[in-house]
């Protein structure tokens, strides 16, 4: 498998994750909380880096840059998912009450204020309405982001044998 094919496979995995997120929202009627939306943004960012890496198919130091970008975007996504898992684990009564919607906050507050408010978490981020094999959706996003990050680093840093053409 070439580096370009590997990056396209990573992009396809991100597209599948986002596709399921929208399926859960529009077909299963599971409304995403603000932290869920930020996790989607993180998966989209990872997919975007995979896409650009596949399009450019860099050699030398360029592949190290893409490996680092994939690692960083995956870590950011892991951080948001871990934050939501922490909020979910809090005992009842210690989670802040539900706040305004993300759309409303973006209209009223600056982006930095919205980030602080969302990462603080609220009641809607602590509700678990979906589980698979005992894990809530943020748990699966955390696992997927970790796997995608490791895979992205590996696919961009691995040594490829030169292709001989006759």
WOQUI-V742791 format. One record per backbone hydrogen bond with DSSP energy under -1.0 kcal/mol. NH is the residue of the N-H (numbers start at 0). CO is the residue of the C=O. Records with the same first field share a line. If there is no record, write none. Layout:
NH = CO  CO
This chain:
5 = 1
6 = 2
7 = 3
8 = 4
9 = 5
10 = 6
11 = 7
12 = 8
13 = 9
14 = 10
15 = 11
16 = 12
17 = 13
18 = 14
19 = 15
20 = 16
21 = 17
22 = 18
23 = 19
24 = 20
25 = 21
26 = 22
27 = 22
29 = 23
36 = 32
37 = 33
38 = 34
39 = 35
40 = 36
41 = 37
42 = 38
43 = 39
44 = 40
45 = 41
46 = 42
47 = 43
48 = 44
49 = 45
50 = 46
51 = 47
52 = 48
53 = 49
54 = 50
55 = 51
56 = 52
61 = 58
64 = 60
65 = 61
66 = 62
67 = 63
68 = 64
69 = 65
70 = 66
71 = 67
72 = 68
73 = 69
74 = 70
75 = 71
76 = 72
77 = 73
78 = 74
79 = 75
80 = 76
81 = 77
82 = 78
83 = 79
84 = 80
85 = 81
86 = 82
87 = 83
88 = 84
93 = 90
104 = 100
105 = 101
106 = 102
107 = 103
108 = 104
113 = 109
114 = 110
115 = 111
116 = 112
117 = 113
118 = 114
119 = 115
124 = 121
125 = 122
131 = 134
134 = 131
139 = 135
140 = 136
141 = 137
142 = 138
143 = 139
144 = 140
145 = 141
146 = 142
147 = 143
148 = 144
149 = 145
150 = 146
151 = 147
152 = 148
153 = 149
154 = 150
155 = 151
156 = 152
157 = 153
